[in-house]
């Protein structure tokens, strides 16, 4: 007698649906991971943009303040979000010069002896506020610099405040 072999080849619809649903879940996990990684990358990029712009501007202002002998109060705008700081400084070769920091078009600019030196913040950031506060004590003069920057990277906008206080040369 001949025996019929009933071995199935292939898979049933239920097995196929199970495989497809597992594959869909794996794809969804991968897509959500990709979305999270993209968002994290944008956040890191916008933070790096803000911090590097602030560091560059504040470093230049601070180093000039440290070599400054006085503030030219007649040409300085203090306690204003559109602040202007004009300093009478001395270079390492003992040459007197005037340094001026200000904002035009959302970018911190610098002049030396009335000649434009360049921008101190990145063009990918916007200066919302640049404020200078003169601090006078019986023994020294200092300037507090407050800068608020805004950056937009691929639709992610972030605004952050940065601060520094520097004592003028020869005032302590």
C-alpha positions in Angstrom: 0.0 0.0 0.0 1.2 3.4 -0.9 1.5 5.9 1.9 0.6 9.5 1.3 3.2 11.9 2.8 1.4 14.9 4.3 4.4 17.2 4.9 3.7 20.8 4.2 6.0 23.0 2.3 5.8 26.8 3.0 4.0 28.5 5.8 0.4 29.3 6.7 -1.1 32.7 6.6 -0.9 33.0 10.4 2.8 32.3 10.4 3.3 34.9 7.7 1.2 37.5 9.7 3.3 36.8 12.8 6.5 37.3 10.9 5.3 40.5 9.3 4.1 41.9 12.7 7.5 41.1 14.3 9.2 42.8 11.3 6.9 45.9 11.7 7.7 46.1 15.4 11.5 46.0 14.7 11.1 48.7 12.0 9.1 50.9 14.4 11.7 50.6 17.1 14.4 51.5 14.5 12.5 54.5 13.3 11.8 55.8 16.8 15.5 55.4 17.7 16.4 57.3 14.6 14.0 60.1 15.5 15.4 60.4 19.0 19.0 60.4 17.7 18.2 63.1 15.2 16.6 65.3 17.9 19.6 64.7 20.2 22.0 65.7 17.4 20.1 68.9 16.8 20.1 69.8 20.5 23.9 69.1 20.7 24.5 71.2 17.6 22.4 74.2 18.8 24.1 74.0 22.2 27.6 73.9 20.6 26.7 76.8 18.3 25.5 79.0 21.2 28.4 78.1 23.5 31.1 78.6 20.9 29.7 82.0 19.9 29.4 83.1 23.5 32.9 81.8 24.3 34.5 83.7 21.4 32.7 87.0 22.2 33.2 86.9 26.0 36.8 85.8 25.7 37.7 88.8 23.4 35.7 91.2 25.6 37.3 89.8 28.8 40.9 89.9 27.4 40.4 93.5 26.3 38.9 94.5 29.7 41.9 93.0 31.4 44.2 95.2 29.4 42.0 98.3 29.8 42.9 101.2 32.0 39.5 102.9 32.0 36.0 102.9 30.5 35.2 105.8 28.2 31.8 106.5 29.9 31.0 109.3 27.3 30.9 106.7 24.5 29.5 103.8 26.5 25.9 102.7 26.9 25.5 100.8 30.2 22.5 98.9 31.6 20.8 98.6 28.2 20.0 95.5 26.1 21.7 97.2 23.2 24.8 98.0 25.2 28.0 99.7 23.9 31.3 99.4 25.7 34.2 101.7 24.9 37.5 101.0 26.6 40.8 102.8 26.8 43.4 100.0 26.8 47.1 99.5 26.5 48.6 96.9 24.2 51.5 94.6 25.3 53.8 97.1 23.6 52.4 99.9 25.8 50.6 101.6 23.0 47.3 103.2 23.9 44.2 102.2 21.9 40.4 102.4 22.1 38.3 99.3 21.8 34.6 99.4 21.2 32.1 96.5 21.5 28.5 96.8 20.2 25.7 94.9 18.4 24.6 95.5 14.8 22.3 93.1 13.0 22.2 90.6 15.8 26.0 90.2 15.8 28.6 91.5 18.3 31.1 93.8 16.5 34.4 95.2 17.6 36.3 98.4 16.6 39.8 99.3 17.5 40.7 103.0 17.3 37.6 103.5 15.2 38.5 100.8 12.6 36.2 97.8 12.3 38.0 94.6 13.5 35.2 92.1 12.7 32.4 90.2 14.3 32.8 88.3 17.5 29.7 86.0 17.3 28.8 83.5 14.6 26.4 84.5 11.9 24.4 81.4 12.8 23.5 82.9 16.2 21.6 86.1 16.9 22.4 88.4 19.8 19.2 89.1 21.6 20.8 91.3 24.2 24.3 92.6 25.1 24.4 94.4 28.4 27.3 96.0 30.2 27.2 96.9 33.9 29.8 99.1 35.5 30.7 97.9 39.0 32.6 100.5 41.1 34.1 99.7 44.5 36.4 101.7 46.7 39.4 99.7 45.4 38.5 98.6 41.9 36.4 99.0 38.7 34.8 96.0 37.0 32.4 95.3 34.1 29.8 92.7 34.1 28.9 91.5 30.6 25.6 89.8 30.0 24.9 88.4 26.6 21.8 86.6 25.4 22.2 84.5 22.3 19.7 82.7 20.1 20.4 79.9 17.6 18.2 78.0 15.2 19.4 74.7 13.9 17.1 72.8 11.5 14.0 74.2 13.2 15.2 73.8 16.8 15.5 77.3 18.4 17.2 77.8 21.7 18.0 81.0 23.6 20.6 81.1 26.4 22.2 83.7 28.7 25.9 84.0 29.4 27.7 86.1 32.0 31.1 87.2 33.0 32.6 89.8 35.3 36.1 91.2 34.7 38.2 93.7 36.8 40.0 96.4 34.8 43.8 96.5 34.8 45.3 98.9 37.3 42.1 99.2 39.3 43.0 96.8 42.1 
